[in-house]
Amino acid sequence: MVERADIEAKARELQAAIDETKESVQNTAVLAAVAVVVVVAFAYLAGRRRGRAAKTVVEVYRVR
């Protein structure tokens, strides 16, 4: 026969597993977000530097 204490113990066990999984997923999400920000910042700065280094000056003269 299943008693109330057995059900409560199993519910606590499941809740602990859910909480542990939730923390793990949150940590992974934060790490992924930080990685994305770093990659975007690096791409922005690298492109900005390349743009400054490789500027081409074009002079246009109007001939009448």
N, C-alpha and C positions, 0 to 999 in steps of 0.2 A: 504494500500500500504506500502511496506517495503522500508524504506529510507536508504540511505548510512550511516547515523549516527547510525541507529539501528544496522546495520551489524557491524560497527566498535565497538560499545559498547559491543556487544556480543563477538566479537573477543578478546577484551581486557579482558572481564570477563573470557573467556576460557583460555587465556594466564596466567592470575593470578592463576587460579586453577591448571594449569599445573606446574607453577613454585613452588607453594606450595607443590604439590605432589612430585616433584623432590627433593626438600630440605628434605622432610620427608624420602624419600627412601634413600637418601645419608646418613642421620644421622643414619638410621637403619643399613645400610651396614657397616658403620664405627664401630658402636657398636658391630656388629656381628664379625667383623674382630678382634677387640681387645679381645673379649671373646675367640675366637679360639686361639689366641696367648697365652693368660693366661693359658688356659687348656693344651696346648701343653707344655708350660714351666713347669707347675706343674707336669705333667706326666714325663717329662724328669728328673726333679730334684728328684722326689720321686723314680723313677727307679734307678737313680744313687746312691741314699742313700741306697736303699735296696741292691744293688749290692755290695756296700762296706761292709755292715753289715753282709751279708750272704756269704762271700767268703769261698769256700771249697778248701783246699790245698790238692792236690793229689801228692804223691811222687811215682815215678816209679823207681824200681830197676831192673837192668838187671841181670839175673842169667844165668851163662853159664854152 
